[in-house]
Amino acid sequence: MTQRISKSKRFYMMNPIIQFFKFIWLSIKIMLVVAGGHGGTRKANN
């Protein structure tokens, strides 16, 4: 378990671009969810 965590940490340290992209993707997803949530039945369009 500890080896796996350190491995992932090392991977993110070596690839900060992936971490940055993941953060952007998360924010976009949240924005879509919020926009869709306000629309109600508009979730079908997604």
Chimera marker file (.cmm) of the C-alpha trace (Angstrom):
<marker_set name="trace">
<marker id="1" x="0.000" y="0.000" z="0.000" r="1" g="1" b="0" radius="0.5"/>
<marker id="2" x="2.717" y="2.477" z="1.011" r="1" g="1" b="0" radius="0.5"/>
<marker id="3" x="4.723" y="1.566" z="-2.097" r="1" g="1" b="0" radius="0.5"/>
<marker id="4" x="1.704" y="2.263" z="-4.284" r="1" g="1" b="0" radius="0.5"/>
<marker id="5" x="1.130" y="5.707" z="-2.717" r="1" g="1" b="0" radius="0.5"/>
<marker id="6" x="4.802" y="6.684" z="-3.077" r="1" g="1" b="0" radius="0.5"/>
<marker id="7" x="4.731" y="5.440" z="-6.682" r="1" g="1" b="0" radius="0.5"/>
<marker id="8" x="1.723" y="7.634" z="-7.525" r="1" g="1" b="0" radius="0.5"/>
<marker id="9" x="3.312" y="10.592" z="-5.754" r="1" g="1" b="0" radius="0.5"/>
<marker id="10" x="6.511" y="10.073" z="-7.730" r="1" g="1" b="0" radius="0.5"/>
<marker id="11" x="4.469" y="9.831" z="-10.932" r="1" g="1" b="0" radius="0.5"/>
<marker id="12" x="2.694" y="13.136" z="-10.245" r="1" g="1" b="0" radius="0.5"/>
<marker id="13" x="5.972" y="14.802" z="-9.290" r="1" g="1" b="0" radius="0.5"/>
<marker id="14" x="7.462" y="13.710" z="-12.617" r="1" g="1" b="0" radius="0.5"/>
<marker id="15" x="4.335" y="14.711" z="-14.545" r="1" g="1" b="0" radius="0.5"/>
<marker id="16" x="2.956" y="18.010" z="-13.171" r="1" g="1" b="0" radius="0.5"/>
<marker id="17" x="1.232" y="18.613" z="-16.524" r="1" g="1" b="0" radius="0.5"/>
<marker id="18" x="-1.024" y="15.593" z="-15.930" r="1" g="1" b="0" radius="0.5"/>
<marker id="19" x="-1.920" y="16.926" z="-12.464" r="1" g="1" b="0" radius="0.5"/>
<marker id="20" x="-2.710" y="20.349" z="-13.970" r="1" g="1" b="0" radius="0.5"/>
<marker id="21" x="-4.830" y="18.768" z="-16.722" r="1" g="1" b="0" radius="0.5"/>
<marker id="22" x="-6.655" y="16.660" z="-14.126" r="1" g="1" b="0" radius="0.5"/>
<marker id="23" x="-7.436" y="19.812" z="-12.116" r="1" g="1" b="0" radius="0.5"/>
<marker id="24" x="-8.790" y="21.598" z="-15.225" r="1" g="1" b="0" radius="0.5"/>
<marker id="25" x="-10.882" y="18.534" z="-16.186" r="1" g="1" b="0" radius="0.5"/>
<marker id="26" x="-12.313" y="18.413" z="-12.646" r="1" g="1" b="0" radius="0.5"/>
<marker id="27" x="-13.265" y="22.107" z="-12.682" r="1" g="1" b="0" radius="0.5"/>
<marker id="28" x="-14.863" y="21.738" z="-16.135" r="1" g="1" b="0" radius="0.5"/>
<marker id="29" x="-16.800" y="18.685" z="-14.925" r="1" g="1" b="0" radius="0.5"/>
<marker id="30" x="-18.025" y="20.596" z="-11.861" r="1" g="1" b="0" radius="0.5"/>
<marker id="31" x="-19.065" y="23.514" z="-14.091" r="1" g="1" b="0" radius="0.5"/>
<marker id="32" x="-20.997" y="21.147" z="-16.369" r="1" g="1" b="0" radius="0.5"/>
<marker id="33" x="-22.655" y="19.456" z="-13.392" r="1" g="1" b="0" radius="0.5"/>
<marker id="34" x="-23.636" y="22.817" z="-11.884" r="1" g="1" b="0" radius="0.5"/>
<marker id="35" x="-24.969" y="24.093" z="-15.208" r="1" g="1" b="0" radius="0.5"/>
<marker id="36" x="-26.854" y="20.842" z="-15.799" r="1" g="1" b="0" radius="0.5"/>
<marker id="37" x="-28.166" y="20.761" z="-12.249" r="1" g="1" b="0" radius="0.5"/>
<marker id="38" x="-29.745" y="24.202" z="-12.672" r="1" g="1" b="0" radius="0.5"/>
<marker id="39" x="-31.322" y="23.101" z="-15.941" r="1" g="1" b="0" radius="0.5"/>
<marker id="40" x="-32.928" y="20.052" z="-14.295" r="1" g="1" b="0" radius="0.5"/>
<marker id="41" x="-33.933" y="17.808" z="-17.215" r="1" g="1" b="0" radius="0.5"/>
<marker id="42" x="-31.123" y="19.258" z="-19.355" r="1" g="1" b="0" radius="0.5"/>
<marker id="43" x="-28.928" y="16.399" z="-18.085" r="1" g="1" b="0" radius="0.5"/>
<marker id="44" x="-30.277" y="14.335" z="-21.011" r="1" g="1" b="0" radius="0.5"/>
<marker id="45" x="-28.557" y="16.735" z="-23.439" r="1" g="1" b="0" radius="0.5"/>
<marker id="46" x="-25.165" y="15.943" z="-21.893" r="1" g="1" b="0" radius="0.5"/>
<link id1="1" id2="2" r="1" g="1" b="0" radius="0.2"/>
<link id1="2" id2="3" r="1" g="1" b="0" radius="0.2"/>
<link id1="3" id2="4" r="1" g="1" b="0" radius="0.2"/>
<link id1="4" id2="5" r="1" g="1" b="0" radius="0.2"/>
<link id1="5" id2="6" r="1" g="1" b="0" radius="0.2"/>
<link id1="6" id2="7" r="1" g="1" b="0" radius="0.2"/>
<link id1="7" id2="8" r="1" g="1" b="0" radius="0.2"/>
<link id1="8" id2="9" r="1" g="1" b="0" radius="0.2"/>
<link id1="9" id2="10" r="1" g="1" b="0" radius="0.2"/>
<link id1="10" id2="11" r="1" g="1" b="0" radius="0.2"/>
<link id1="11" id2="12" r="1" g="1" b="0" radius="0.2"/>
<link id1="12" id2="13" r="1" g="1" b="0" radius="0.2"/>
<link id1="13" id2="14" r="1" g="1" b="0" radius="0.2"/>
<link id1="14" id2="15" r="1" g="1" b="0" radius="0.2"/>
<link id1="15" id2="16" r="1" g="1" b="0" radius="0.2"/>
<link id1="16" id2="17" r="1" g="1" b="0" radius="0.2"/>
<link id1="17" id2="18" r="1" g="1" b="0" radius="0.2"/>
<link id1="18" id2="19" r="1" g="1" b="0" radius="0.2"/>
<link id1="19" id2="20" r="1" g="1" b="0" radius="0.2"/>
<link id1="20" id2="21" r="1" g="1" b="0" radius="0.2"/>
<link id1="21" id2="22" r="1" g="1" b="0" radius="0.2"/>
<link id1="22" id2="23" r="1" g="1" b="0" radius="0.2"/>
<link id1="23" id2="24" r="1" g="1" b="0" radius="0.2"/>
<link id1="24" id2="25" r="1" g="1" b="0" radius="0.2"/>
<link id1="25" id2="26" r="1" g="1" b="0" radius="0.2"/>
<link id1="26" id2="27" r="1" g="1" b="0" radius="0.2"/>
<link id1="27" id2="28" r="1" g="1" b="0" radius="0.2"/>
<link id1="28" id2="29" r="1" g="1" b="0" radius="0.2"/>
<link id1="29" id2="30" r="1" g="1" b="0" radius="0.2"/>
<link id1="30" id2="31" r="1" g="1" b="0" radius="0.2"/>
<link id1="31" id2="32" r="1" g="1" b="0" radius="0.2"/>
<link id1="32" id2="33" r="1" g="1" b="0" radius="0.2"/>
<link id1="33" id2="34" r="1" g="1" b="0" radius="0.2"/>
<link id1="34" id2="35" r="1" g="1" b="0" radius="0.2"/>
<link id1="35" id2="36" r="1" g="1" b="0" radius="0.2"/>
<link id1="36" id2="37" r="1" g="1" b="0" radius="0.2"/>
<link id1="37" id2="38" r="1" g="1" b="0" radius="0.2"/>
<link id1="38" id2="39" r="1" g="1" b="0" radius="0.2"/>
<link id1="39" id2="40" r="1" g="1" b="0" radius="0.2"/>
<link id1="40" id2="41" r="1" g="1" b="0" radius="0.2"/>
<link id1="41" id2="42" r="1" g="1" b="0" radius="0.2"/>
<link id1="42" id2="43" r="1" g="1" b="0" radius="0.2"/>
<link id1="43" id2="44" r="1" g="1" b="0" radius="0.2"/>
<link id1="44" id2="45" r="1" g="1" b="0" radius="0.2"/>
<link id1="45" id2="46" r="1" g="1" b="0" radius="0.2"/>
</marker_set>
